[in-house]
Amino acid sequence: MNTERAIVIGGGIAGLLAAKVLSDYYGEVVIVDRDDFPLEPVNRPGTPQAFQPHRFTPRSRLILNRLFPDLIDELIKHGAYPTRGKNVHLLNPYGCMSAVEHNHDASFSRALFEWVIRSKIRATENVRLLGMNEATYLQTSEDRSRITGIVIKERESGERKQSTMKADLIIDTSGRLSKTVQWLSELEYKVPQPDRLKIDLGYSTRRYRIPAGRKEELGTIRMEGDPIAATHAGAFSIIEDDTAELVLWNLNGRYPSTDPTLFEQEIRQLGNPLLNDALQGLEPIGQPRGFRVPELSRQHFEQMQDWPSGLLVMGDAFCQLDPVYGQGMTLAAIEAEILEECIQRQLNHPIPRFELDVLQRMQNNIEAAWWLNVVSDLRWKGVEYLGMQPIQGLTFAQNYFDHLLKFSTENANYDILGLYWLINSLFLSPQQLFHADMVTALLAADSCGDAKRWLDRWIEESDQPMVERLSQTIPSFAGATFASLDQLMFST
């Protein structure tokens, strides 16, 4: 493939990861984006969510460190905050647990992370960044069975000049601005209806200057909201250059304020001594900035009987996840890894309908992330799921997760909580928590609560063996790829 050209539509994180993978297989890779590509770590106009927090998960760190060796060190070199050895406080409605970060990791702003990755991509000889150009529609073969290029429109020129760029492969990573569904419909392809989750999420973030002498005593604070009381969730962390950030979020239209006075008032209403102590003496930088997410959506391109060759979709253009769980960057990294594996396999053992195979493999991994998102968000009053298929195991999973969180917090069981975190960050399969021995042991433990009582009744309602009943209740996620605990140890 090394004499061919690939085009990536969208220069965000998913687009940069796709370009990195493609650069090993294509003679030329062009990233086309509506925005200019800044030479400094500043947010682009086309990423209104960029001011809000972004972070690594263990899975994304594992993949990104392979694609970009020494990435963590490079981020720290340019101002990101090293978090190894720092305290992490996890608060939920059942209490607080604190731990020390043992991984070689860093916290950072989206602008810095994207700039460091983009700088590495710029240094790749066969990758070209084409900013201030908008992809307006797809070019096809005469029978419309193959995508052969894109038509792009200059955004700087007063005449709005258009030109055509040929390509052997096009990947749409343009996120929520994606036009793939529109383009396919215009080409008379029948596109399945997406699954949707109406969440009406709002979050607001404010940054603070850290005075001299305070940084070393500050840790990371993560607060889960209470779905019953509908209280704000939030997170506090240091990002870079003596700057900290605090984000609050809520669902169903209960938006945290972007008014400075009201925002600080909402912080005090949380009644969190750890958070109040952390903010003591910190100087606010500007006003809080908000971002709204009316709904999440999951496309089902892999179900299409006909799919044009030469076209793929990644990132938010394929599935938009709830950003507060920090899974979006992780899923983009997983998709980049799948793309890499599929291209290599296609070179060695070509198969027909290659693109649909890639989309199916990506969807297998999307399924786990989407399931975890929907199970969690539907605990909140007013959130509505609109999908072709019901969510398998919804009520059981909600009660089980609630019981698990209560048990691990009240008993300071860091092993269970750590497993819960690794599953929710897409490192391990949910099946790691839903196997019969784990469920039996957790429910046999001395504990109480509404969730525990519901689960006990669930067991009493059937004489069916636990293994069989669980296999019928919880999705298997058999087609998804996950990491292993051995890889976690290696990545530290």
C-alpha positions in Angstrom: 0.0 0.0 0.0 3.0 2.3 0.4 2.3 4.1 -2.9 -1.3 4.9 -2.1 -2.9 7.9 -0.3 -5.1 7.9 2.7 -7.2 10.9 3.9 -8.3 11.5 7.5 -11.2 13.9 7.9 -10.8 15.6 11.3 -7.6 16.6 13.1 -8.7 15.7 16.7 -7.3 12.9 18.8 -9.0 10.1 16.8 -7.7 11.6 13.6 -4.2 11.9 14.8 -4.2 8.3 16.0 -5.6 7.1 12.7 -2.9 9.1 10.8 -0.2 7.6 13.0 -1.3 4.0 12.1 -1.9 4.8 8.4 1.6 6.4 8.0 3.2 2.9 8.3 1.1 1.6 5.4 0.4 4.4 2.9 2.8 6.5 0.9 0.9 9.7 1.8 -1.5 10.5 4.6 -3.4 13.8 4.6 -5.3 15.1 7.6 -8.0 17.6 6.6 -9.6 19.8 9.2 -11.8 22.9 9.3 -9.5 24.5 11.8 -6.0 25.7 11.4 -3.4 23.6 13.2 -1.8 25.8 15.9 1.9 25.7 16.5 1.4 26.2 20.2 -0.7 24.3 22.7 -4.0 26.2 22.4 -7.5 25.0 21.9 -8.9 24.9 18.3 -12.3 26.6 17.6 -13.7 23.2 16.3 -13.2 21.6 19.7 -15.6 23.4 22.1 -15.2 20.6 24.6 -11.4 21.0 24.7 -11.4 23.3 27.8 -13.0 20.5 29.8 -10.9 17.8 31.5 -9.2 15.1 29.5 -7.2 12.2 30.9 -5.5 8.9 30.3 -7.0 5.6 31.5 -4.7 2.6 31.9 -5.9 1.2 28.6 -5.3 4.4 26.6 -1.9 4.9 28.3 -0.9 1.4 27.3 -1.8 1.9 23.6 -0.5 5.4 23.3 2.8 4.6 24.9 3.3 1.9 22.2 2.3 4.2 19.3 4.3 7.1 20.7 7.2 5.9 22.9 8.1 8.2 25.8 4.8 10.1 25.4 4.4 10.6 29.2 7.9 12.0 29.5 7.3 14.3 26.5 4.1 15.7 28.1 5.9 16.3 31.4 8.7 18.0 29.6 6.2 20.5 28.2 4.5 21.2 31.5 2.1 18.3 32.2 1.9 17.4 35.9 3.5 14.0 36.9 1.1 12.1 39.1 3.2 9.1 40.3 3.3 9.1 44.1 0.4 11.6 44.4 -2.8 11.0 46.4 -6.1 10.2 44.7 -9.3 10.5 46.6 -12.4 8.8 45.4 -15.7 9.9 46.8 -19.1 8.3 46.3 -22.5 8.3 48.2 -21.1 5.6 50.5 -17.9 7.3 51.6 -14.3 8.0 50.6 -11.4 5.9 49.6 -7.8 7.2 49.1 -4.9 5.7 47.3 -1.5 6.6 45.8 -0.9 6.7 42.1 1.8 4.1 41.3 1.9 4.4 37.5 4.2 6.6 35.5 1.4 9.0 34.4 0.6 12.7 34.0 -2.4 15.0 34.0 -2.7 17.7 31.3 -5.0 19.9 29.3 -6.5 18.7 26.0 -4.6 21.5 24.2 -1.2 20.3 25.5 -2.0 16.6 24.8 -3.2 17.3 21.2 -0.2 19.6 20.5 2.3 17.0 21.7 0.7 14.3 19.6 0.4 16.6 16.6 4.0 17.6 16.9 5.0 14.0 16.6 2.7 13.6 13.6 4.2 16.7 11.9 7.6 15.1 12.2 6.4 12.1 10.2 7.7 12.5 6.7 4.7 11.1 4.8 1.9 12.9 6.8 0.6 16.3 5.7 -1.7 18.5 7.8 -4.2 20.4 5.7 -5.9 23.0 7.9 -8.6 25.5 7.1 -10.2 23.1 4.6 -13.6 21.5 4.9 -14.6 18.2 3.4 -17.9 18.9 1.6 -18.8 15.6 0.0 -17.5 12.3 -1.2 -16.3 11.3 -4.7 -17.3 7.8 -5.8 -16.8 5.4 -8.7 -19.5 5.5 -11.4 -21.5 2.7 -9.7 -21.1 4.4 -6.2 -19.6 1.2 -4.8 -16.2 2.8 -4.0 -15.2 6.1 -2.4 -12.4 7.5 -4.6 -11.8 10.9 -2.9 -13.3 14.0 -1.3 -14.2 17.5 -2.4 -12.7 20.1 -0.1 -13.5 23.8 0.3 -11.0 26.3 1.4 -12.1 28.3 4.5 -9.6 31.1 4.3 -10.2 32.1 0.7 -12.8 34.7 0.2 -13.8 32.9 -3.0 -14.3 29.6 -1.0 -12.4 27.6 -3.7 -13.2 24.0 -4.1 -10.9 21.2 -5.2 -10.9 17.4 -5.4 -8.4 15.1 -3.6 -8.2 11.5 -4.7 -7.5 8.8 -2.1 -7.4 5.0 -1.7 -8.8 5.1 1.8 -10.8 7.8 3.7 -11.4 7.7 7.4 -14.0 10.1 8.9 -12.9 11.1 12.4 -14.7 14.4 12.5 -16.7 13.6 15.6 -20.1 15.3 16.2 -19.7 17.3 13.0 -19.5 14.1 10.9 -21.4 14.2 7.6 -21.0 10.5 6.9 -24.6 9.6 7.5 -25.7 12.5 5.3 -23.2 11.6 2.6 -24.2 8.0 2.5 -27.9 8.9 2.4 -27.2 11.2 -0.6 -25.5 8.3 -2.3 -28.7 6.3 -1.7 -27.2 3.9 0.8 -29.6 2.8 3.5 -28.2 3.8 6.9 -29.6 2.1 10.0 -31.0 4.2 12.8 -28.5 4.9 15.6 -29.1 4.0 19.2 -29.5 7.2 21.2 -29.3 8.1 24.9 -30.9 11.4 25.8 -28.9 12.6 28.8 -29.1 16.4 28.6 -25.6 16.6 30.3 -24.0 19.8 31.3 -20.6 20.4 32.8 -18.7 23.4 33.8 -15.0 23.8 34.4 -13.0 26.5 36.1 -9.2 26.8 36.3 -7.2 28.1 39.3 -3.7 29.4 39.8 -1.7 27.4 42.4 0.3 29.6 44.7 3.9 28.7 45.6 4.2 26.0 48.1 0.8 24.5 47.6 1.3 22.1 44.7 2.9 19.2 46.6 0.1 19.0 49.1 -2.7 18.8 46.5 -4.0 15.5 45.1 -6.7 14.4 42.7 -10.3 14.4 43.9 -13.1 12.5 42.1 -16.6 12.8 43.3 -19.4 10.6 42.1 -22.9 12.2 42.0 -25.9 10.7 43.7 -28.5 9.7 41.1 -31.3 9.7 43.7 -30.5 13.1 45.1 -29.4 14.4 41.7 -26.3 16.1 43.2 -23.4 17.3 41.0 -20.5 15.1 40.4 -17.1 16.6 40.0 -13.3 16.3 39.8 -10.3 18.3 40.9 -6.8 17.9 39.6 -3.6 19.7 38.7 -3.0 19.9 35.0 0.1 21.9 34.0 2.1 25.1 34.7 0.9 25.6 38.3 -2.7 25.4 37.1 -5.5 23.2 38.6 -9.0 22.6 37.2 -12.3 21.8 38.8 -15.2 20.4 36.8 -18.8 19.9 38.0 -21.4 18.0 35.9 -25.0 16.8 36.1 -27.6 15.2 33.9 -31.2 15.9 32.8 -30.7 19.7 32.4 -29.4 20.3 35.9 -26.5 22.2 34.6 -23.7 23.5 36.9 -23.5 27.3 36.6 -21.0 29.2 34.5 -21.5 32.3 36.6 -18.4 32.6 38.9 -20.4 33.4 42.1 -23.0 30.7 41.5 -20.3 28.2 40.5 -18.3 28.7 43.8 -21.6 28.5 45.7 -22.4 25.2 44.1 -19.0 23.9 45.2 -19.7 24.9 48.8 -23.1 23.2 48.7 -21.4 19.9 47.9 -20.1 20.1 51.5 -16.9 18.3 50.6 -14.1 19.2 53.1 -11.4 17.7 50.9 -12.4 19.9 48.0 -12.9 23.0 50.1 -9.4 22.5 51.6 -7.9 22.0 48.1 -9.4 25.2 46.7 -8.3 27.3 49.8 -6.0 30.0 48.6 -6.2 29.1 44.9 -6.7 32.0 42.5 -9.5 31.6 39.9 -8.4 32.1 36.3 -11.3 33.6 34.3 -14.8 32.4 34.4 -16.1 28.8 34.4 -16.8 27.5 30.9 -19.6 25.1 30.2 -20.3 22.4 27.6 -23.6 20.7 26.9 -24.3 17.3 25.5 -28.0 16.7 24.7 -27.6 13.1 23.7 -25.2 10.3 22.9 -25.5 8.2 19.8 -24.1 4.9 18.5 -24.2 4.3 14.8 -24.6 0.8 13.3 -22.7 1.1 10.1 -21.5 -2.5 10.4 -25.1 -3.7 9.9 -25.3 -2.2 6.4 -25.7 -4.8 3.6 -23.8 -2.5 1.3 -20.9 -0.3 2.4 -18.7 1.6 0.0 -15.1 0.3 -0.1 -12.5 2.9 0.6 -14.4 4.4 3.6 -14.1 4.0 7.4 -15.3 5.8 10.4 -13.7 6.2 13.9 -14.1 8.1 17.1 -17.2 10.2 17.9 -18.3 9.9 14.2 -19.0 6.3 15.0 -20.1 6.4 18.7 -20.4 9.4 21.1 -19.9 8.4 24.7 -20.6 10.3 27.9 -17.5 12.4 28.2 -17.5 12.4 32.0 -16.4 8.7 32.1 -13.2 9.5 30.2 -13.7 6.6 27.8 -13.7 8.6 24.5 -9.9 8.9 24.1 -9.6 5.2 25.3 -12.0 4.0 22.6 -10.3 6.0 19.9 -7.0 4.4 20.9 -8.6 0.9 20.8 -10.0 1.7 17.4 -6.6 2.8 16.1 -5.2 -0.5 17.4 -7.9 -2.4 15.6 -7.3 -0.4 12.4 -3.6 -1.3 12.6 -4.3 -5.0 13.1 -6.9 -5.2 10.3 -4.6 -3.4 7.7 -1.8 -5.7 8.5 -4.1 -8.8 8.2 -5.5 -7.5 4.9 -1.9 -7.2 3.5 -1.1 -10.8 4.5 -4.5 -12.4 3.9 -6.9 -10.2 1.9 -10.6 -10.6 2.4 -13.6 -9.1 0.6 -15.6 -6.4 2.3 -12.5 -5.4 4.3 -14.1 -2.1 5.6 -17.2 -3.9 7.0 -14.9 -6.2 8.9 -13.0 -3.3 10.4 -16.3 -1.6 11.4 -17.6 -4.8 12.9 -14.5 -5.3 15.0 -14.7 -1.6 16.2 -18.4 -2.1 17.0 -17.6 -5.1 19.1 -15.5 -2.8 21.4 -18.0 0.0 21.2 -20.6 -2.4 22.5 -18.9 -2.7 25.9 -18.3 1.0 26.3 -21.9 1.8 25.2 -23.4 -0.8 27.6 -21.4 0.6 30.5 -22.5 4.2 29.6 -26.2 3.3 29.3 -26.3 1.2 32.5 -24.7 4.0 34.5 -26.6 7.0 33.0 -30.0 5.4 33.2 -29.7 5.5 37.0 -30.5 9.2 36.7 -34.1 10.4 36.5 -35.0 11.9 33.1 -32.4 10.0 31.1 -34.1 8.2 28.2 -32.8 5.3 26.0 -33.9 5.1 22.4 -32.6 2.0 20.7 -33.6 -0.9 18.5 -32.7 -3.5 21.2 -33.3 -3.3 24.9 -30.2 -3.0 27.2 -29.4 -6.5 28.3 -29.1 -7.0 32.0 -29.8 -3.4 32.8 -31.5 -3.6 36.2 -29.3 -6.5 37.4 -26.2 -4.6 36.4 -27.3 -1.4 38.1 -28.1 -3.1 41.4 -24.9 -5.2 41.2 -22.7 -2.2 40.5 -24.3 -0.2 43.3 -23.8 -3.0 45.8 -20.2 -3.5 44.7 -19.5 0.2 45.2 -21.1 0.2 48.6 -19.4 -3.0 49.7 -15.9 -2.0 48.5 -16.2 1.5 50.0 -17.5 0.5 53.4 -15.0 -2.3 53.7 -12.0 -0.5 52.2 -11.7 -3.3 49.6 -9.3 -1.8 47.1 -9.1 -4.9 45.1 -12.8 -4.9 44.2 -12.8 -1.2 43.6 -9.7 -1.4 41.4 -11.4 -4.1 39.3 -14.5 -1.9 39.0 -12.3 1.0 37.8 -10.4 -1.2 35.3 -13.7 -2.4 33.8 -15.2 1.0 33.6 -12.1 2.3 31.8 -12.3 -0.5 29.2 -9.1 -2.3 30.4 -10.9 -5.5 31.4 -14.1 -7.1 30.3 -17.2 -6.6 32.4 -17.3 -10.4 32.5 -14.5 -10.1 35.1 -17.0 -8.9 37.6 -20.0 -10.9 36.5 -18.6 -14.5 36.7 -20.5 -16.8 39.1 -17.8 -17.0 41.8 -17.4 -13.2 42.1 -21.2 -12.6 42.3 -21.7 -15.4 44.8 -18.9 -14.2 47.0 -20.0 -10.5 47.0 -23.6 -11.4 47.8 -22.6 -13.8 50.5 -20.6 -11.0 52.3 -22.1 -9.4 55.3 -23.8 -6.3 53.8 -27.2 -4.7 53.4 -28.9 -2.0 51.4 -31.6 -1.8 48.7 -29.4 -3.1 46.0 -28.3 -6.1 48.1 -31.9 -7.0 48.9 -32.9 -6.8 45.2 -30.0 -9.1 44.2 -30.9 -11.6 47.0 -34.4 -11.7 45.6 -33.0 -12.2 42.1 -31.2 -15.3 43.3 -34.1 -16.7 45.2 -36.5 -16.3 42.2 -34.7 -19.2 40.2 -33.2 -22.6 40.8 -31.2 -22.2 37.6 -27.4 -22.5 38.1 -25.7 -19.2 38.6 -23.4 -19.6 35.7 -26.3 -20.2 33.3 -28.4 -17.4 34.6 -25.6 -14.9 34.4 -24.8 -15.9 30.9 -28.4 -15.2 29.9 -28.5 -11.9 31.8 -25.2 -10.1 31.0 -23.7 -9.6 27.5 -20.7 -11.8 26.8 -18.7 -9.1 25.0 -17.0 -12.0 23.3 -16.0 -10.0 20.2 -14.3 -7.2 22.1 -10.6 -7.0 22.8 -9.3 -6.2 26.3 -6.0 -6.0 28.1 -4.7 -8.1 30.9 -3.5 -7.5 34.5 0.0 -8.6 33.3 -0.1 -5.7 30.8 -1.1 -3.3 33.6 1.9 -4.3 35.7 4.2 -3.9 32.7 2.8 -0.4 31.9 3.7 1.0 35.3 
